[in-house]
Amino acid sequence: MNMEARIRGIGMTSHRTRLRLIERLRSNGIRDESVLQAMVDVPRHCFVDEALASRSYEDCALPIGEGQTISQPYVVALMSELVVNSGYPDQPVKRVLEIGTGSGYQAAVLAELVPEVYTLERIRSLSHKAQRAFNSLRIRNIKSRYADGFDGWSDQGPFDAIIVTAAMETIPDALLAQVKEGGVLIGPVGPQATGQTLSVARCFADKPPRIRQVANVKFVPFLRGCG
Ligand code: SAH
């Protein structure tokens, strides 16, 4: 899908800065070519306010209003790579649930990589803004909803992967219950004050999940209820 062609007003400069970002992601260890391509194709500047657009291809988190942030591109690429690589040859990742739509950028990157993306956001204005970005970019394979993600999205589950983009003190059981047998839940786990560990919990029936710790990260908190 060539999103570039759908958006007007993007000069060569943003394309060049985007390619520079990709080189940086590559040198920081992102290997999956489909993920790198998605990071080139999805226009991050369409998910931040115009005043910050010129900084969209720097590898840093940026404010998106309501005290929330769009994640650093490296973290988006890393989490996307973990999602894509979590499948099996006979069971590729098809349906992914994201908790914490925020700007919608992570969902848009995932939508390039898997057939179906579901995303939940507890702050109404962010959820609506993200939906407008999906519409204007004509991204059709994301279903988004303004709702508390604490209980997941049970009538759409189970999912091959759930990705939580806010810091969890512990992983809610309700979310683990919506991961398919052998699937994964990926997200930052740990206290707000000290930062978190990006963790991959692989789920099996009748057994506790097997947890792998991937990197130290810092996310905004996962909060209960709608804002
Ligand atoms: N994935 C986002 C980054 C999100 S920041 C992006 O690509 O821009 C984390 C988001 O999680 C915030 O918008 C916050 O409001 C949301 N959030 C926190 N707790 C939540 C919950 N219980 N349910 C849904 N969203 C939640």
Boltz pocket constraint, residues with backbone or C-beta under 6 A from the ligand:
constraints:
  - pocket:
      binder: B
      contacts: [[A, 68], [A, 69], [A, 70], [A, 71], [A, 99], [A, 100], [A, 101], [A, 102], [A, 103], [A, 104], [A, 105], [A, 106], [A, 107], [A, 120], [A, 121], [A, 122], [A, 123], [A, 126], [A, 147], [A, 148], [A, 149], [A, 150], [A, 165], [A, 166], [A, 220], [A, 221], [A, 222], [A, 223], [A, 224], [A, 225]]
      max_distance: 6.0
